[in-house]
């Protein structure tokens, strides 16, 4: 439904997540995307192969 969409909310002011601030805060969005990519790379490089029966 929302695949590919980027969301950013101020949860202190908008607990219901009604006001998407991503378009107004591109620097924050970019920084968070870079951090997520770095974490994903770190997790992927340290992941063990899945256990299979066999």
C-alpha distance matrix in Angstrom:
0.0 3.8 5.7 9.1 9.2 12.3 13.2 16.8 18.4 22.0 22.0 25.7 25.2 21.7 21.1 18.5 16.3 16.4 17.7 15.9 19.0 17.7 19.0 22.3 22.8 22.4 25.2 23.7 20.3 22.4 24.5 21.8 20.2 23.7 24.3 21.2 22.3 25.8 24.9 22.8 25.9 28.3 26.5 26.3 29.9 31.1 29.2 31.5 31.0 29.4 32.1 32.7 35.3 38.0
3.8 0.0 3.8 6.3 5.5 8.4 9.5 13.2 15.1 18.9 19.3 23.0 22.6 19.2 19.0 16.8 14.0 14.3 15.1 12.7 15.5 13.9 15.4 18.7 19.1 18.6 21.4 19.9 16.5 18.6 20.8 18.2 16.7 20.3 21.0 18.2 19.4 22.9 22.2 20.5 23.6 25.9 24.5 24.6 28.1 29.4 27.9 30.5 30.4 29.2 32.2 33.2 36.0 38.7
5.7 3.8 0.0 3.8 5.5 8.6 10.8 14.5 17.0 20.8 21.3 25.1 25.0 21.9 21.7 19.8 16.9 17.5 17.9 15.1 17.2 14.9 16.4 19.8 19.7 18.5 21.0 19.7 16.1 17.5 19.8 17.2 15.1 18.4 19.4 16.3 16.9 20.6 20.1 18.0 20.8 23.4 22.1 21.7 25.2 26.8 25.3 27.8 27.6 26.6 29.7 30.7 33.7 36.2
9.1 6.3 3.8 0.0 3.8 6.5 9.7 13.2 16.3 20.0 21.2 24.8 24.7 22.0 22.2 20.8 17.4 18.0 17.6 14.2 15.6 12.8 13.9 17.4 17.1 15.5 17.9 17.1 13.4 14.4 17.0 14.9 12.4 15.7 17.2 14.5 14.8 18.6 18.7 16.8 19.3 22.2 21.4 21.0 24.2 26.2 25.2 28.0 28.0 27.6 30.9 32.1 35.3 37.7
9.2 5.5 5.5 3.8 0.0 3.8 6.6 10.2 13.1 16.9 18.2 21.8 21.3 18.6 19.2 17.7 14.2 14.5 13.8 10.5 12.1 9.6 10.9 14.3 14.4 13.4 16.2 15.2 11.7 13.5 16.2 14.1 12.4 16.0 17.4 15.1 16.2 19.7 19.8 18.5 21.2 23.8 23.1 23.3 26.4 28.2 27.3 30.3 30.7 30.1 33.4 34.8 37.9 40.6
12.3 8.4 8.6 6.5 3.8 0.0 3.8 6.9 10.3 13.8 15.5 18.9 18.7 16.4 17.2 16.4 12.7 13.5 12.2 8.6 9.4 6.6 8.7 11.7 11.2 10.4 12.9 11.5 8.1 10.5 12.9 10.7 9.7 13.5 14.6 12.8 14.4 17.6 17.7 17.1 19.9 22.1 21.8 22.5 25.4 27.0 26.6 29.8 30.6 30.3 33.7 35.4 38.7 41.3
13.2 9.5 10.8 9.7 6.6 3.8 0.0 3.8 6.6 10.3 11.8 15.3 15.1 12.7 13.5 12.9 9.1 10.2 9.1 5.7 7.0 5.6 8.7 10.9 10.4 10.9 13.3 11.1 8.5 11.8 13.5 11.0 11.3 15.0 15.3 13.8 16.2 19.0 18.6 18.6 21.7 23.4 22.9 24.1 27.1 28.2 27.8 31.1 32.1 31.6 34.7 36.7 39.8 42.7
16.8 13.2 14.5 13.2 10.2 6.9 3.8 0.0 3.8 7.0 9.1 12.3 12.2 10.6 11.8 12.2 8.6 10.2 8.4 5.5 5.1 4.8 8.5 9.4 8.3 9.8 11.5 8.8 7.4 11.2 12.0 9.9 11.3 14.7 14.6 13.9 16.7 19.0 18.6 19.3 22.3 23.5 23.4 25.0 27.7 28.6 28.6 32.0 33.5 33.2 36.3 38.5 41.6 44.6
18.4 15.1 17.0 16.3 13.1 10.3 6.6 3.8 0.0 3.8 5.7 8.8 8.6 6.9 8.3 9.2 6.0 8.0 6.6 5.5 5.8 7.6 10.8 10.8 10.2 12.6 14.0 11.1 10.7 14.5 14.8 12.7 14.7 17.9 17.2 16.7 19.8 21.7 21.0 21.9 25.1 25.9 25.6 27.6 30.3 30.8 30.8 34.1 35.6 35.1 38.0 40.2 43.3 46.3
22.0 18.9 20.8 20.0 16.9 13.8 10.3 7.0 3.8 0.0 3.8 5.5 5.6 5.6 7.5 9.7 7.8 9.7 8.2 8.4 7.7 10.2 13.0 11.9 11.1 14.2 14.9 11.9 12.7 16.3 16.0 14.2 16.9 19.6 18.6 18.6 22.0 23.4 22.5 24.0 27.1 27.5 27.3 29.7 32.2 32.4 32.6 36.0 37.8 37.4 40.1 42.6 45.6 48.7
22.0 19.3 21.3 21.2 18.2 15.5 11.8 9.1 5.7 3.8 0.0 3.8 5.4 4.9 4.7 7.8 7.0 9.9 9.8 10.6 10.9 13.2 16.3 15.5 14.7 17.5 18.1 14.8 15.3 18.8 18.2 15.9 18.6 21.3 19.8 19.4 23.0 24.3 22.8 24.3 27.6 27.7 27.1 29.6 32.2 32.0 32.0 35.1 37.0 36.3 38.8 41.3 44.1 47.3
25.7 23.0 25.1 24.8 21.8 18.9 15.3 12.3 8.8 5.5 3.8 0.0 3.8 5.9 6.3 9.9 10.0 12.3 11.9 13.3 13.0 15.7 18.5 17.1 16.3 19.5 19.7 16.5 17.7 21.1 20.2 18.3 21.4 23.7 22.1 22.2 25.8 26.7 25.4 27.2 30.3 30.2 29.7 32.5 34.9 34.5 34.8 37.9 40.0 39.3 41.7 44.3 47.1 50.3
25.2 22.6 25.0 24.7 21.3 18.7 15.1 12.2 8.6 5.6 5.4 3.8 0.0 3.8 6.3 8.9 9.1 10.2 9.5 11.8 11.6 14.9 17.1 15.5 15.6 19.0 19.8 17.1 18.1 21.7 21.4 19.7 22.5 25.1 24.0 24.0 27.5 28.8 27.7 29.2 32.4 32.6 32.2 34.7 37.2 37.2 37.3 40.5 42.4 41.7 44.2 46.6 49.4 52.7
21.7 19.2 21.9 22.0 18.6 16.4 12.7 10.6 6.9 5.6 4.9 5.9 3.8 0.0 3.8 5.4 5.4 6.6 6.9 9.4 10.4 13.6 15.9 15.1 15.5 18.6 20.0 17.2 17.4 21.2 21.3 19.2 21.5 24.5 23.5 23.0 26.3 28.1 26.9 27.9 31.3 31.8 31.1 33.3 36.1 36.2 36.0 39.0 40.6 39.7 42.3 44.5 47.2 50.4
21.1 19.0 21.7 22.2 19.2 17.2 13.5 11.8 8.3 7.5 4.7 6.3 6.3 3.8 0.0 3.8 5.4 8.0 9.6 11.5 13.0 15.6 18.4 18.1 18.0 20.8 22.0 18.8 18.8 22.5 22.3 19.8 22.0 25.0 23.6 22.7 26.2 27.8 26.1 27.1 30.6 30.9 29.8 32.1 35.0 34.8 34.3 37.2 38.8 37.6 39.9 42.1 44.7 48.0
18.5 16.8 19.8 20.8 17.7 16.4 12.9 12.2 9.2 9.7 7.8 9.9 8.9 5.4 3.8 0.0 3.8 5.5 8.5 10.6 13.1 15.6 18.1 18.4 18.9 21.4 23.2 20.2 19.6 23.3 23.7 21.0 22.7 26.0 24.9 23.6 26.9 28.9 27.3 27.8 31.4 32.0 30.7 32.7 35.8 35.8 35.0 37.8 39.0 37.6 39.9 41.8 44.3 47.6
16.3 14.0 16.9 17.4 14.2 12.7 9.1 8.6 6.0 7.8 7.0 10.0 9.1 5.4 5.4 3.8 0.0 3.8 5.8 7.1 9.7 11.9 14.5 15.1 15.5 17.8 19.7 16.9 16.0 19.7 20.4 17.8 19.2 22.7 21.9 20.6 23.7 26.0 24.7 25.1 28.6 29.5 28.4 30.2 33.4 33.6 33.0 35.9 37.1 36.0 38.6 40.5 43.2 46.4
16.4 14.3 17.5 18.0 14.5 13.5 10.2 10.2 8.0 9.7 9.9 12.3 10.2 6.6 8.0 5.5 3.8 0.0 3.8 6.4 9.5 12.1 13.7 14.4 15.8 18.1 20.6 18.3 17.3 21.0 22.2 20.0 21.2 24.7 24.4 23.2 26.0 28.5 27.5 27.8 31.2 32.4 31.4 33.0 36.2 36.7 36.0 39.0 40.0 38.9 41.5 43.3 46.0 49.1
17.7 15.1 17.9 17.6 13.8 12.2 9.1 8.4 6.6 8.2 9.8 11.9 9.5 6.9 9.6 8.5 5.8 3.8 0.0 3.8 6.1 9.2 10.5 10.7 12.3 15.0 17.5 15.6 14.8 18.5 19.8 18.1 19.5 22.9 22.9 22.1 24.9 27.3 26.8 27.2 30.4 31.7 31.2 32.8 35.7 36.5 36.1 39.3 40.5 39.7 42.6 44.5 47.4 50.4
15.9 12.7 15.1 14.2 10.5 8.6 5.7 5.5 5.5 8.4 10.6 13.3 11.8 9.4 11.5 10.6 7.1 6.4 3.8 0.0 3.8 5.7 7.5 8.6 9.8 11.8 14.6 12.8 11.5 15.1 16.7 15.0 16.0 19.4 19.8 18.9 21.4 24.0 23.8 24.1 27.1 28.6 28.3 29.7 32.6 33.6 33.3 36.6 37.7 37.1 40.1 42.0 45.1 48.0
19.0 15.5 17.2 15.6 12.1 9.4 7.0 5.1 5.8 7.7 10.9 13.0 11.6 10.4 13.0 13.1 9.7 9.5 6.1 3.8 0.0 3.8 5.6 5.4 6.3 8.9 11.4 9.8 9.3 12.9 14.3 13.4 14.7 17.8 18.4 18.2 20.6 22.9 23.0 23.8 26.5 28.0 28.1 29.7 32.2 33.3 33.5 36.9 38.3 38.1 41.2 43.4 46.5 49.4
17.7 13.9 14.9 12.8 9.6 6.6 5.6 4.8 7.6 10.2 13.2 15.7 14.9 13.6 15.6 15.6 11.9 12.1 9.2 5.7 3.8 0.0 3.8 5.5 5.2 6.2 9.2 8.0 6.3 9.6 11.8 10.9 11.6 14.7 15.8 15.5 17.5 20.0 20.5 21.0 23.5 25.3 25.6 26.8 29.4 30.8 31.0 34.5 35.7 35.7 39.0 41.1 44.4 47.1
19.0 15.4 16.4 13.9 10.9 8.7 8.7 8.5 10.8 13.0 16.3 18.5 17.1 15.9 18.4 18.1 14.5 13.7 10.5 7.5 5.6 3.8 0.0 3.8 5.7 6.1 9.7 10.0 8.6 11.0 13.7 13.7 13.9 16.8 18.4 18.4 19.9 22.5 23.4 23.7 26.0 28.0 28.6 29.5 31.9 33.6 33.9 37.4 38.5 38.5 41.9 43.9 47.2 49.8
22.3 18.7 19.8 17.4 14.3 11.7 10.9 9.4 10.8 11.9 15.5 17.1 15.5 15.1 18.1 18.4 15.1 14.4 10.7 8.6 5.4 5.5 3.8 0.0 3.8 6.1 8.9 9.3 9.4 11.8 13.8 14.3 15.4 17.8 19.1 19.7 21.5 23.6 24.6 25.4 27.6 29.3 30.1 31.4 33.6 35.1 35.6 39.2 40.6 40.8 44.2 46.3 49.7 52.4
22.8 19.1 19.7 17.1 14.4 11.2 10.4 8.3 10.2 11.1 14.7 16.3 15.6 15.5 18.0 18.9 15.5 15.8 12.3 9.8 6.3 5.2 5.7 3.8 0.0 3.8 5.5 5.5 6.4 8.8 10.2 10.9 12.4 14.5 15.7 16.7 18.5 20.3 21.4 22.6 24.6 26.0 27.0 28.5 30.5 31.9 32.8 36.4 38.0 38.4 41.8 44.1 47.5 50.2
22.4 18.6 18.5 15.5 13.4 10.4 10.9 9.8 12.6 14.2 17.5 19.5 19.0 18.6 20.8 21.4 17.8 18.1 15.0 11.8 8.9 6.2 6.1 6.1 3.8 0.0 3.8 5.5 5.0 6.0 8.5 9.8 10.3 12.2 14.1 15.1 16.3 18.3 19.8 20.7 22.4 24.2 25.5 26.5 28.4 30.2 31.1 34.8 36.2 36.8 40.3 42.6 46.1 48.6
25.2 21.4 21.0 17.9 16.2 12.9 13.3 11.5 14.0 14.9 18.1 19.7 19.8 20.0 22.0 23.2 19.7 20.6 17.5 14.6 11.4 9.2 9.7 8.9 5.5 3.8 0.0 3.8 5.4 5.1 6.2 8.6 9.9 10.7 12.4 14.2 15.4 16.7 18.4 19.9 21.2 22.7 24.3 25.7 27.2 28.8 30.1 33.9 35.7 36.6 40.1 42.6 46.1 48.6
23.7 19.9 19.7 17.1 15.2 11.5 11.1 8.8 11.1 11.9 14.8 16.5 17.1 17.2 18.8 20.2 16.9 18.3 15.6 12.8 9.8 8.0 10.0 9.3 5.5 5.5 3.8 0.0 3.8 5.5 5.1 6.1 8.6 10.0 10.6 12.2 14.2 15.4 16.5 18.2 20.0 21.1 22.4 24.1 25.8 27.1 28.2 31.9 33.9 34.5 37.9 40.5 43.9 46.6
20.3 16.5 16.1 13.4 11.7 8.1 8.5 7.4 10.7 12.7 15.3 17.7 18.1 17.4 18.8 19.6 16.0 17.3 14.8 11.5 9.3 6.3 8.6 9.4 6.4 5.0 5.4 3.8 0.0 3.8 5.5 5.2 6.1 8.6 9.9 10.4 12.2 14.3 15.3 16.2 18.3 19.9 20.8 22.2 24.2 25.8 26.5 30.2 31.7 32.3 35.7 38.1 41.5 44.1
22.4 18.6 17.5 14.4 13.5 10.5 11.8 11.2 14.5 16.3 18.8 21.1 21.7 21.2 22.5 23.3 19.7 21.0 18.5 15.1 12.9 9.6 11.0 11.8 8.8 6.0 5.1 5.5 3.8 0.0 3.8 5.5 5.1 6.2 8.6 9.8 10.6 12.4 14.3 15.2 16.5 18.4 19.9 20.9 22.6 24.5 25.6 29.3 30.9 31.8 35.4 37.7 41.3 43.7
24.5 20.8 19.8 17.0 16.2 12.9 13.5 12.0 14.8 16.0 18.2 20.2 21.4 21.3 22.3 23.7 20.4 22.2 19.8 16.7 14.3 11.8 13.7 13.8 10.2 8.5 6.2 5.1 5.5 3.8 0.0 3.8 5.5 5.2 6.2 8.6 10.0 10.7 12.4 14.2 15.5 16.6 18.4 19.9 21.2 22.8 24.2 28.0 30.0 31.1 34.5 37.2 40.8 43.2
21.8 18.2 17.2 14.9 14.1 10.7 11.0 9.9 12.7 14.2 15.9 18.3 19.7 19.2 19.8 21.0 17.8 20.0 18.1 15.0 13.4 10.9 13.7 14.3 10.9 9.8 8.6 6.1 5.2 5.5 3.8 0.0 3.8 5.4 5.0 6.1 8.6 9.8 10.5 12.1 14.2 15.2 16.3 18.0 19.9 21.1 22.1 25.8 27.7 28.5 31.8 34.5 38.0 40.5
20.2 16.7 15.1 12.4 12.4 9.7 11.3 11.3 14.7 16.9 18.6 21.4 22.5 21.5 22.0 22.7 19.2 21.2 19.5 16.0 14.7 11.6 13.9 15.4 12.4 10.3 9.9 8.6 6.1 5.1 5.5 3.8 0.0 3.8 5.4 5.1 6.1 8.6 9.9 10.4 12.2 14.2 15.2 16.2 18.2 20.0 20.8 24.4 26.0 26.8 30.3 32.7 36.3 38.7
23.7 20.3 18.4 15.7 16.0 13.5 15.0 14.7 17.9 19.6 21.3 23.7 25.1 24.5 25.0 26.0 22.7 24.7 22.9 19.4 17.8 14.7 16.8 17.8 14.5 12.2 10.7 10.0 8.6 6.2 5.2 5.4 3.8 0.0 3.8 5.5 5.1 6.2 8.7 9.8 10.6 12.3 14.2 15.3 16.5 18.5 19.9 23.6 25.4 26.7 30.3 32.9 36.5 38.7
24.3 21.0 19.4 17.2 17.4 14.6 15.3 14.6 17.2 18.6 19.8 22.1 24.0 23.5 23.6 24.9 21.9 24.4 22.9 19.8 18.4 15.8 18.4 19.1 15.7 14.1 12.4 10.6 9.9 8.6 6.2 5.0 5.4 3.8 0.0 3.8 5.4 5.1 6.2 8.5 9.9 10.5 12.2 14.1 15.4 16.6 18.1 21.9 24.1 25.3 28.7 31.5 35.1 37.4
21.2 18.2 16.3 14.5 15.1 12.8 13.8 13.9 16.7 18.6 19.4 22.2 24.0 23.0 22.7 23.6 20.6 23.2 22.1 18.9 18.2 15.5 18.4 19.7 16.7 15.1 14.2 12.2 10.4 9.8 8.6 6.1 5.1 5.5 3.8 0.0 3.8 5.4 5.1 6.0 8.6 9.8 10.4 12.0 14.1 15.4 16.1 19.8 21.7 22.5 25.9 28.6 32.1 34.6
22.3 19.4 16.9 14.8 16.2 14.4 16.2 16.7 19.8 22.0 23.0 25.8 27.5 26.3 26.2 26.9 23.7 26.0 24.9 21.4 20.6 17.5 19.9 21.5 18.5 16.3 15.4 14.2 12.2 10.6 10.0 8.6 6.1 5.1 5.4 3.8 0.0 3.8 5.5 5.0 6.1 8.6 9.9 10.4 12.2 14.3 15.2 18.9 20.4 21.7 25.3 27.8 31.5 33.7
25.8 22.9 20.6 18.6 19.7 17.6 19.0 19.0 21.7 23.4 24.3 26.7 28.8 28.1 27.8 28.9 26.0 28.5 27.3 24.0 22.9 20.0 22.5 23.6 20.3 18.3 16.7 15.4 14.3 12.4 10.7 9.8 8.6 6.2 5.1 5.4 3.8 0.0 3.8 5.4 5.1 6.2 8.6 9.9 10.6 12.4 14.2 17.9 20.0 21.7 25.2 28.0 31.7 33.8
24.9 22.2 20.1 18.7 19.8 17.7 18.6 18.6 21.0 22.5 22.8 25.4 27.7 26.9 26.1 27.3 24.7 27.5 26.8 23.8 23.0 20.5 23.4 24.6 21.4 19.8 18.4 16.5 15.3 14.3 12.4 10.5 9.9 8.7 6.2 5.1 5.5 3.8 0.0 3.8 5.4 5.0 6.1 8.4 9.9 10.6 12.0 15.8 18.1 19.4 22.7 25.7 29.3 31.6
22.8 20.5 18.0 16.8 18.5 17.1 18.6 19.3 21.9 24.0 24.3 27.2 29.2 27.9 27.1 27.8 25.1 27.8 27.2 24.1 23.8 21.0 23.7 25.4 22.6 20.7 19.9 18.2 16.2 15.2 14.2 12.1 10.4 9.8 8.5 6.0 5.0 5.4 3.8 0.0 3.8 5.5 5.2 6.0 8.5 10.0 10.4 14.1 15.8 16.9 20.5 23.1 26.8 29.0
25.9 23.6 20.8 19.3 21.2 19.9 21.7 22.3 25.1 27.1 27.6 30.3 32.4 31.3 30.6 31.4 28.6 31.2 30.4 27.1 26.5 23.5 26.0 27.6 24.6 22.4 21.2 20.0 18.3 16.5 15.5 14.2 12.2 10.6 9.9 8.6 6.1 5.1 5.4 3.8 0.0 3.8 5.5 5.1 6.1 8.6 9.9 13.5 15.2 17.2 20.8 23.4 27.1 29.0
28.3 25.9 23.4 22.2 23.8 22.1 23.4 23.5 25.9 27.5 27.7 30.2 32.6 31.8 30.9 32.0 29.5 32.4 31.7 28.6 28.0 25.3 28.0 29.3 26.0 24.2 22.7 21.1 19.9 18.4 16.6 15.2 14.2 12.3 10.5 9.8 8.6 6.2 5.0 5.5 3.8 0.0 3.8 5.5 5.3 6.3 8.5 12.2 14.7 16.8 20.0 23.1 26.7 28.7
26.5 24.5 22.1 21.4 23.1 21.8 22.9 23.4 25.6 27.3 27.1 29.7 32.2 31.1 29.8 30.7 28.4 31.4 31.2 28.3 28.1 25.6 28.6 30.1 27.0 25.5 24.3 22.4 20.8 19.9 18.4 16.3 15.2 14.2 12.2 10.4 9.9 8.6 6.1 5.2 5.5 3.8 0.0 3.8 5.5 5.3 6.0 9.7 12.2 13.7 16.9 20.0 23.6 25.8
26.3 24.6 21.7 21.0 23.3 22.5 24.1 25.0 27.6 29.7 29.6 32.5 34.7 33.3 32.1 32.7 30.2 33.0 32.8 29.7 29.7 26.8 29.5 31.4 28.5 26.5 25.7 24.1 22.2 20.9 19.9 18.0 16.2 15.3 14.1 12.0 10.4 9.9 8.4 6.0 5.1 5.5 3.8 0.0 3.8 5.5 5.2 8.6 10.2 12.1 15.6 18.4 22.0 24.0
29.9 28.1 25.2 24.2 26.4 25.4 27.1 27.7 30.3 32.2 32.2 34.9 37.2 36.1 35.0 35.8 33.4 36.2 35.7 32.6 32.2 29.4 31.9 33.6 30.5 28.4 27.2 25.8 24.2 22.6 21.2 19.9 18.2 16.5 15.4 14.1 12.2 10.6 9.9 8.5 6.1 5.3 5.5 3.8 0.0 3.8 5.7 8.6 10.6 13.4 16.6 19.5 23.1 24.6
31.1 29.4 26.8 26.2 28.2 27.0 28.2 28.6 30.8 32.4 32.0 34.5 37.2 36.2 34.8 35.8 33.6 36.7 36.5 33.6 33.3 30.8 33.6 35.1 31.9 30.2 28.8 27.1 25.8 24.5 22.8 21.1 20.0 18.5 16.6 15.4 14.3 12.4 10.6 10.0 8.6 6.3 5.3 5.5 3.8 0.0 3.8 6.5 9.7 12.3 15.0 18.3 21.7 23.4
29.2 27.9 25.3 25.2 27.3 26.6 27.8 28.6 30.8 32.6 32.0 34.8 37.3 36.0 34.3 35.0 33.0 36.0 36.1 33.3 33.5 31.0 33.9 35.6 32.8 31.1 30.1 28.2 26.5 25.6 24.2 22.1 20.8 19.9 18.1 16.1 15.2 14.2 12.0 10.4 9.9 8.5 6.0 5.2 5.7 3.8 0.0 3.8 6.6 8.6 11.6 14.8 18.3 20.2
31.5 30.5 27.8 28.0 30.3 29.8 31.1 32.0 34.1 36.0 35.1 37.9 40.5 39.0 37.2 37.8 35.9 39.0 39.3 36.6 36.9 34.5 37.4 39.2 36.4 34.8 33.9 31.9 30.2 29.3 28.0 25.8 24.4 23.6 21.9 19.8 18.9 17.9 15.8 14.1 13.5 12.2 9.7 8.6 8.6 6.5 3.8 0.0 3.8 6.2 8.6 11.9 15.2 16.9
31.0 30.4 27.6 28.0 30.7 30.6 32.1 33.5 35.6 37.8 37.0 40.0 42.4 40.6 38.8 39.0 37.1 40.0 40.5 37.7 38.3 35.7 38.5 40.6 38.0 36.2 35.7 33.9 31.7 30.9 30.0 27.7 26.0 25.4 24.1 21.7 20.4 20.0 18.1 15.8 15.2 14.7 12.2 10.2 10.6 9.7 6.6 3.8 0.0 3.8 6.4 9.0 12.5 14.0
29.4 29.2 26.6 27.6 30.1 30.3 31.6 33.2 35.1 37.4 36.3 39.3 41.7 39.7 37.6 37.6 36.0 38.9 39.7 37.1 38.1 35.7 38.5 40.8 38.4 36.8 36.6 34.5 32.3 31.8 31.1 28.5 26.8 26.7 25.3 22.5 21.7 21.7 19.4 16.9 17.2 16.8 13.7 12.1 13.4 12.3 8.6 6.2 3.8 0.0 3.8 6.3 10.0 12.2
32.1 32.2 29.7 30.9 33.4 33.7 34.7 36.3 38.0 40.1 38.8 41.7 44.2 42.3 39.9 39.9 38.6 41.5 42.6 40.1 41.2 39.0 41.9 44.2 41.8 40.3 40.1 37.9 35.7 35.4 34.5 31.8 30.3 30.3 28.7 25.9 25.3 25.2 22.7 20.5 20.8 20.0 16.9 15.6 16.6 15.0 11.6 8.6 6.4 3.8 0.0 3.8 6.8 9.2
32.7 33.2 30.7 32.1 34.8 35.4 36.7 38.5 40.2 42.6 41.3 44.3 46.6 44.5 42.1 41.8 40.5 43.3 44.5 42.0 43.4 41.1 43.9 46.3 44.1 42.6 42.6 40.5 38.1 37.7 37.2 34.5 32.7 32.9 31.5 28.6 27.8 28.0 25.7 23.1 23.4 23.1 20.0 18.4 19.5 18.3 14.8 11.9 9.0 6.3 3.8 0.0 3.7 6.1
35.3 36.0 33.7 35.3 37.9 38.7 39.8 41.6 43.3 45.6 44.1 47.1 49.4 47.2 44.7 44.3 43.2 46.0 47.4 45.1 46.5 44.4 47.2 49.7 47.5 46.1 46.1 43.9 41.5 41.3 40.8 38.0 36.3 36.5 35.1 32.1 31.5 31.7 29.3 26.8 27.1 26.7 23.6 22.0 23.1 21.7 18.3 15.2 12.5 10.0 6.8 3.7 0.0 3.5
38.0 38.7 36.2 37.7 40.6 41.3 42.7 44.6 46.3 48.7 47.3 50.3 52.7 50.4 48.0 47.6 46.4 49.1 50.4 48.0 49.4 47.1 49.8 52.4 50.2 48.6 48.6 46.6 44.1 43.7 43.2 40.5 38.7 38.7 37.4 34.6 33.7 33.8 31.6 29.0 29.0 28.7 25.8 24.0 24.6 23.4 20.2 16.9 14.0 12.2 9.2 6.1 3.5 0.0
